[in-house]
Amino acid sequence: MSTMTISLPDPLRQFVDTQVVQGGYGDASAYMRALIRADEKRKAEDHLESLLLKGLEGEESAFTSQDWQSIRQEALAQVKKAESSAA
């Protein structure tokens, strides 16, 4: 794990300290990691939504069993990736 130093004005530092205590985080680093993970998740959800909307605007086509198999394999790969990064 690498280290990153950030500078915060006093009011933001006080806010972070309060969130650490109230949120049950071990320290400010744990709180920041949680914020970053939440931001990653939000961006992934936004990306998925844009892809879904793009798909809805496109031409309709029939799914084959190979299409479903490909989707399933990709989903399983994403789950494994998420599990390994959470560990």
GROMACS elastic network, one bead per residue, 0.5 to 0.9 nm:
[ bonds ]
;  ai    aj funct       b0    kb
    7    13     6  0.87575   500
    8    11     6  0.79790   500
    8    12     6  0.59031   500
    8    13     6  0.57751   500
    9    12     6  0.55284   500
    9    13     6  0.62768   500
    9    14     6  0.87712   500
   10    14     6  0.61006   500
   10    15     6  0.85518   500
   11    14     6  0.51291   500
   11    15     6  0.62353   500
   11    16     6  0.87538   500
   12    16     6  0.61778   500
   12    17     6  0.85657   500
   13    16     6  0.50826   500
   13    17     6  0.61556   500
   13    18     6  0.86015   500
   14    17     6  0.50470   500
   14    18     6  0.61585   500
   14    19     6  0.86153   500
   15    18     6  0.51201   500
   15    19     6  0.61995   500
   15    20     6  0.86479   500
   16    19     6  0.50413   500
   16    20     6  0.61347   500
   16    21     6  0.87516   500
   16    28     6  0.66596   500
   16    31     6  0.76996   500
   16    32     6  0.86283   500
   17    20     6  0.51299   500
   17    21     6  0.64757   500
   17    22     6  0.87031   500
   17    27     6  0.81745   500
   17    28     6  0.68371   500
   18    21     6  0.52868   500
   18    22     6  0.60261   500
   18    23     6  0.81499   500
   19    22     6  0.50718   500
   19    23     6  0.53633   500
   19    24     6  0.79232   500
   19    25     6  0.77961   500
   19    28     6  0.85145   500
   19    31     6  0.75338   500
   20    23     6  0.53434   500
   20    24     6  0.59125   500
   20    26     6  0.68584   500
   20    27     6  0.60129   500
   20    28     6  0.61143   500
   20    30     6  0.81229   500
   20    31     6  0.61941   500
   21    24     6  0.54716   500
   21    25     6  0.65299   500
   21    26     6  0.81222   500
   21    27     6  0.83165   500
   22    25     6  0.78817   500
   23    31     6  0.81990   500
   24    27     6  0.87014   500
   24    31     6  0.89492   500
   25    28     6  0.73369   500
   25    29     6  0.85777   500
   25    30     6  0.58794   500
   25    31     6  0.58939   500
   26    29     6  0.79975   500
   26    30     6  0.61565   500
   26    31     6  0.78569   500
   27    30     6  0.54540   500
   27    31     6  0.66006   500
   27    32     6  0.88886   500
   28    31     6  0.50394   500
   28    32     6  0.61554   500
   28    33     6  0.86109   500
   29    32     6  0.50536   500
   29    33     6  0.61111   500
   29    34     6  0.85876   500
   30    33     6  0.51024   500
   30    34     6  0.62392   500
   30    35     6  0.87014   500
   31    34     6  0.51282   500
   31    35     6  0.63091   500
   31    36     6  0.87343   500
   32    35     6  0.50125   500
   32    36     6  0.61717   500
   32    37     6  0.85871   500
   33    36     6  0.50766   500
   33    37     6  0.61000   500
   33    38     6  0.85380   500
   34    37     6  0.51144   500
   34    38     6  0.61189   500
   34    39     6  0.85851   500
   35    38     6  0.51025   500
   35    39     6  0.61929   500
   35    40     6  0.86517   500
   36    39     6  0.50095   500
   36    40     6  0.61404   500
   36    41     6  0.85912   500
   37    40     6  0.50065   500
   37    41     6  0.61547   500
   37    42     6  0.85948   500
   38    41     6  0.50828   500
   38    42     6  0.61563   500
   38    43     6  0.86474   500
   39    42     6  0.50347   500
   39    43     6  0.61506   500
   39    44     6  0.85579   500
   40    43     6  0.52004   500
   40    44     6  0.61665   500
   40    45     6  0.86067   500
   41    44     6  0.50883   500
   41    45     6  0.61263   500
   41    46     6  0.85791   500
   42    45     6  0.50644   500
   42    46     6  0.61228   500
   42    47     6  0.85713   500
   43    47     6  0.61059   500
   43    48     6  0.85567   500
   44    47     6  0.50221   500
   44    48     6  0.61174   500
   44    49     6  0.85463   500
   45    48     6  0.50254   500
   45    49     6  0.60795   500
   45    50     6  0.85999   500
   46    49     6  0.50676   500
   46    50     6  0.62212   500
   46    51     6  0.86649   500
   47    50     6  0.51377   500
   47    51     6  0.62506   500
   47    52     6  0.86325   500
   48    51     6  0.50590   500
   48    52     6  0.61060   500
   48    53     6  0.85702   500
   49    52     6  0.50311   500
   49    53     6  0.61046   500
   49    54     6  0.84844   500
   50    53     6  0.51035   500
   50    54     6  0.60635   500
   50    55     6  0.85268   500
   51    55     6  0.60983   500
   51    56     6  0.86150   500
   52    56     6  0.61803   500
   52    57     6  0.86854   500
   53    56     6  0.50176   500
   53    57     6  0.62962   500
   53    58     6  0.87381   500
   54    57     6  0.51746   500
   54    58     6  0.63418   500
   55    58     6  0.51350   500
   55    59     6  0.78627   500
   55    60     6  0.86179   500
   56    59     6  0.78670   500
   56    60     6  0.82395   500
   57    60     6  0.88845   500
   63    66     6  0.79868   500
   63    67     6  0.58316   500
   63    68     6  0.70780   500
   64    67     6  0.50919   500
   64    68     6  0.66162   500
   64    69     6  0.87431   500
   65    68     6  0.51658   500
   65    69     6  0.61956   500
   65    70     6  0.86314   500
   66    70     6  0.60901   500
   66    71     6  0.85923   500
   67    70     6  0.51563   500
   67    71     6  0.62571   500
   67    72     6  0.86453   500
   68    71     6  0.50689   500
   68    72     6  0.61043   500
   68    73     6  0.86223   500
   69    72     6  0.50524   500
   69    73     6  0.61596   500
   69    74     6  0.86267   500
   70    73     6  0.51596   500
   70    74     6  0.62173   500
   70    75     6  0.86010   500
   71    74     6  0.51791   500
   71    75     6  0.61213   500
   71    76     6  0.86393   500
   72    75     6  0.50939   500
   72    76     6  0.61795   500
   72    77     6  0.85953   500
   73    76     6  0.51809   500
   73    77     6  0.61761   500
   73    78     6  0.86730   500
   74    77     6  0.50504   500
   74    78     6  0.62132   500
   74    79     6  0.86864   500
   75    78     6  0.50863   500
   75    79     6  0.62365   500
   75    80     6  0.86933   500
   76    79     6  0.50545   500
   76    80     6  0.62045   500
   76    81     6  0.85560   500
   77    80     6  0.51643   500
   77    81     6  0.61358   500
   77    82     6  0.86354   500
   78    82     6  0.61193   500
   78    83     6  0.85486   500
   79    82     6  0.51032   500
   79    83     6  0.60993   500
   79    84     6  0.85885   500
   80    83     6  0.50694   500
   80    84     6  0.61121   500
   80    85     6  0.86024   500
   81    84     6  0.52346   500
   81    85     6  0.62087   500
   81    86     6  0.86140   500
   82    85     6  0.52210   500
   82    86     6  0.61151   500
   82    87     6  0.87438   500
   83    86     6  0.51665   500
   83    87     6  0.63911   500
   84    87     6  0.53553   500
